Amino acid sequence: MKAILLGLTLVCLSSKLLGQSTITSSSDSTLVIKTLFNNAPAILDSLTRFSFVKDKNKALNLELLHWKNNYTRLNAQAQNCLVDQLNYIQSQNNLKQELTLIDTKLTKSKLENWAWRIGALVGTALLVKNQLK
């Protein structure tokens, strides 16, 4: 901490001296140093907060990258699901058409069976009627 403050003191003094065309007195330098040391806790707090925010920013960027990767992966899965859904719908439509054909054939077959049964019954009734005469 002392090294940081000393470095900041030197930077402040050199910038103060380089920016002026007149020679500063020792009271000005003392005032600058006192101001710097009075502001040292605030400067340290700012540096600490910056370091914390920088580390937190790295963690948040990694988390953002993780969520973007998850989003991309899940988006690809959703597209695959849509393709599968379309395939299932097509298959379902084909099966419905097949079922309709089979149901029509079954209805015709049942109708034909009843026609044969009724025909056999009528034929038997006529045969019995002719036998009884």
C-alpha positions in Angstrom: 0.0 0.0 0.0 2.8 2.4 0.9 4.5 1.6 -2.5 1.3 2.4 -4.3 0.8 5.7 -2.4 4.5 6.6 -3.0 4.1 6.0 -6.7 0.9 8.0 -6.8 2.6 10.8 -4.9 5.5 10.9 -7.4 3.1 10.9 -10.3 1.0 13.7 -8.8 4.1 15.8 -8.0 5.7 15.3 -11.4 2.4 16.1 -13.2 1.9 19.1 -11.1 5.5 20.3 -11.7 5.5 19.5 -15.4 2.2 21.3 -15.9 3.5 24.6 -14.4 5.9 27.1 -15.8 6.8 28.5 -12.4 8.8 26.8 -9.6 6.6 25.6 -6.8 7.3 26.3 -3.2 7.7 23.6 -0.6 4.4 24.6 1.0 2.6 23.8 -2.3 4.4 20.4 -2.4 3.5 19.8 1.2 -0.1 20.7 0.5 -0.2 18.3 -2.4 1.3 15.5 -0.3 -1.2 16.2 2.6 -4.1 16.1 0.1 -2.8 12.9 -1.4 -2.5 11.2 2.0 -5.9 12.5 3.1 -7.3 11.0 -0.1 -5.3 7.8 0.2 -8.2 5.8 1.8 -10.6 6.9 -0.9 -8.0 6.1 -3.6 -7.3 2.7 -2.1 -11.1 2.0 -1.9 -11.5 2.9 -5.5 -8.6 0.7 -6.6 -10.0 -2.2 -4.5 -13.5 -1.7 -6.0 -12.0 -1.6 -9.5 -10.1 -4.8 -8.8 -13.2 -6.4 -7.4 -15.3 -5.2 -10.4 -12.7 -6.4 -12.9 -12.6 -9.9 -11.3 -16.4 -10.0 -11.1 -16.6 -8.9 -14.8 -14.4 -11.8 -15.8 -16.7 -14.2 -13.9 -19.8 -12.6 -15.5 -18.2 -12.8 -19.0 -17.5 -16.5 -18.4 -21.0 -17.1 -17.2 -22.4 -15.2 -20.2 -20.3 -17.4 -22.5 -21.7 -20.5 -20.7 -25.3 -19.3 -21.2 -24.7 -18.4 -24.9 -23.3 -21.9 -25.4 -26.3 -23.4 -23.7 -28.6 -21.3 -25.8 -26.9 -22.4 -29.0 -27.1 -26.1 -28.0 -30.7 -25.9 -26.9 -31.6 -24.0 -30.1 -30.1 -26.8 -32.2 -32.1 -29.3 -30.1 -35.3 -27.4 -30.7 -34.7 -27.4 -34.4 -34.1 -31.1 -34.3 -37.4 -31.5 -32.4 -39.3 -29.5 -35.0 -37.9 -31.7 -37.7 -38.9 -34.8 -35.7 -42.4 -33.3 -35.1 -42.9 -32.8 -38.8 -41.8 -36.4 -39.5 -44.2 -37.7 -36.9 -47.1 -35.6 -38.4 -46.3 -37.0 -41.8 -46.2 -40.5 -40.5 -49.5 -39.9 -38.6 -51.2 -38.7 -41.8 -50.0 -41.7 -43.7 -51.3 -44.0 -41.0 -54.7 -42.2 -41.0 -55.0 -42.7 -44.8 -54.1 -46.4 -44.4 -56.6 -46.8 -41.6 -59.3 -45.2 -43.7 -58.6 -47.6 -46.5 -58.7 -50.6 -44.2 -61.8 -49.3 -42.5 -63.5 -49.0 -45.8 -62.5 -52.5 -46.8 -63.7 -53.9 -43.5 -67.1 -52.1 -43.9 -67.5 -53.6 -47.4 -66.5 -57.0 -46.1 -69.1 -56.9 -43.3 -71.8 -55.7 -45.7 -70.9 -58.6 -48.0 -71.1 -61.1 -45.1 -74.5 -59.8 -44.2 -75.6 -60.0 -47.8 -74.6 -63.6 -48.0 -76.3 -64.4 -44.7 -79.5 -62.7 -45.8 -79.3 -64.4 -49.2 -78.7 -67.8 -47.5 -81.7 -67.2 -45.1 -84.0 -66.2 -48.0 -82.8 -69.2 -50.0 -83.3 -71.5 -47.1 -86.8 -70.0 -46.5 -87.8 -70.5 -50.1 -86.4 -74.0 -50.1 -88.4 -74.8 -46.9 -91.5 -73.2 -48.4 -91.2 -75.2 -51.6 -90.7 -78.4 -49.6 -93.8 -77.7 -47.5 -96.1 -77.3 -50.5 
